[in-house]
């Protein structure tokens, strides 16, 4: 029997889409996330679509980002932005609230939170 991926366990495409929608709604509407919001274009649709494609593959679903854009090269793509602990922590907090909002199971939310934190920390290119 094949083990289910996080993508399948959280509900697949519809949940990943809802997660991305909620993530960018929170970023756009919550003063606490103004620092990371300022790093994005006024229209968040392209950012949202890229996150959706990335998370789809990252969670074990269709590898949409690679199919449509190429290798993610996350750190390289984020180098133009000054990312320190404040930006990392805002991104992770925003994602946590988005996971909570879409009703993700607490155990899965905590597991993904650890992975999101490690990935966000890897994006840091500032000492603090």
C-alpha positions, 0 to 999 in steps of 0.5 A: 500500500502506497503512503499518502503524501501531505498533498493528499492528506490535506485535501489536494488541489482545493486545499492548497488553493484555499491555503494560498488564497488565505495566505495572501489575503492575510498578508494583504489585510494584516498590519502585522505582515506589512514588511513582507507585503511590501516585498510583493507587487500590488497585484498578488495574483502572480505571487499567489499562482506561483506559491500554489504551483510550488506548494503543489509539488512541495507537498507531493502533488503535481510538480506544477512549478517545475512544469511551468516555470522550471526549477524553483531555485528558492534561495536564488529567486529570493536573493533580490529581497532583504530577508532577515528574521523579521521577514522569515517570522512574518512569512511563517506566522502568516502561513500558520494562520492560513493553515489554521484558517483552512482547517488543517489538522493540528498534527499536519499543521505542526509538521508543515510548520517545522518544514516551512520554518526551515525553508523560510530560514534558508531564504534569509540573506540578512544577519538579523 
